[in-house]
Amino acid sequence: MTKKGALIVISGFSGAGKGTIVKKLLSDYDRFSLSISMTTRAPREGEVNGREYFFVSKEEFEKTIAEDGLLEHASYLGNYYGTPKAYVESEMAKGKDVILEIEVQGALQIKEEFPETVLLFVTPPSAEVLKERLVGRGTESMDVVEKRLRRAKEEAEIMDRYDMILVNDDLEEAVKNAVALIDAAKTSPQRCKDFVARIREELGSL
Ligand code: 5GP
């Protein structure tokens, strides 16, 4: 139908285990590519420029927006985050399914512009587990943990606009469900709109 790869957005509460699901999708399947975002936040210990993120200044980020170099962008807890356009487009053209690990505002922008995008929302089984994971990670101050919890409450208001809620208590199961949905989405009418248009035209001339 179309050989172009699909666009897949993975969001979720901070501490939900999005990263684990993404790593497993990338290691178990050849078909996926991961988009590396641009951000103005400072690198955390162990993060490498060009691997976790492209770490840039606010000026550089704003210049990229002005040059229309981002597919979407949003601000999250005081920093800018955005998806560089060129890489995503070239990987999709190669037939790769491209994963964007982004927050909810960016996800909705993408869905608006590309309705065939698959939106996955990752959550732990309960709010209690979420809090334990955030505190247990130990990489952030209590102030940041509080901010992330507040943000989670806002995100919970939007999570029902996603195509799938992935409860991350069984990794294998979550990954299996994600792949099944991505496969199904490949034959959605939105994605096959060129085919639908062509066959309608053909039928019209019969
Ligand atoms: P962190 O600073 O913890 O790495 O990421 C904070 C949030 O920003 C996470 O929810 C992450 O998924 C999101 N994020 C990362 N890259 C992007 C991006 O390119 N665009 C948007 N909208 N959100 C992003």
Residues whose N, C-alpha, C, O or C-beta is under 5 A from the ligand:
A	BS01	5GP	G12 S37 M38 H73 A74 Y76 Y81 G82 T83 E101 I102 E103 G106
